[in-house]
Amino acid sequence: MNKSNKFSPEVRERAVRLVQEHRGEYASTWAAIESIAPKIGCVPQTLHEWVKRAQVDTGARAGVTTAERAAHQGSRARGQGAAPGQRDPEAGQCVFRPGGARPPLEVVVRFIDQHHDRFGVEPICTALQIAPSRYWREAARRRNPAQCPARHQRDAALAPEIERVWTSNLKVYGADKVWKQLAREGVACGALHR
């Protein structure tokens, strides 16, 4: 059970109202939250989340409001308009595959490339929680590989050599043996850390 659910909506609203009304009496909002939270019976982090949610709902902070979230969840339950990266039951497909907290950058960039004409880069980046500058930097690097960091350029140059050694040794060599073979051939590929 989520601990914040043990509090009724009225208690949450009252706690947020107390923080807003008494904010001026404290050095910071956090100081007000730390003072008021024990009186409500919750930890300061929980009250801080309630305050942030109230700010989003009133438009004082950017984000998805509670009403929008509920509408989105309702439409997803009916199979209408799944968000990018979510399962679309009617189409029977997923944009991103499982495998981590967030999809690899290459997948995100490819998705933005495919949909930026329809939705725009910034709204997609907001939905995917990626900085637009990160997308633009990757796009610039794809146009001009010389803008990539030296390590990426070196890795790209070494990849065919590593592949060649691995393949010529029946694909059984691990990193240590590939590194040693490249060193025997005079190909410098970094230090092997132990």
Secondary structure, 3 states (H helix, E strand, C coil): CCHHHHCCHHHHHHHHHHHHHHHHHCCCHHHHHHHHHHHHCCCHHHHHHHHHHHHHHHCCCCCCCHHHHHHHHHHHHCCCCCCCCCCECCCCECCCCCCCCCCCHHHHHHHHHHHHHHHCHHHHHHHHCCCHHHHHHHHHHHHCHHHCCHHHHHHHHHHHHHHHHHHHCCCCCCHHHHHHHHHHCCCCCCCCCC
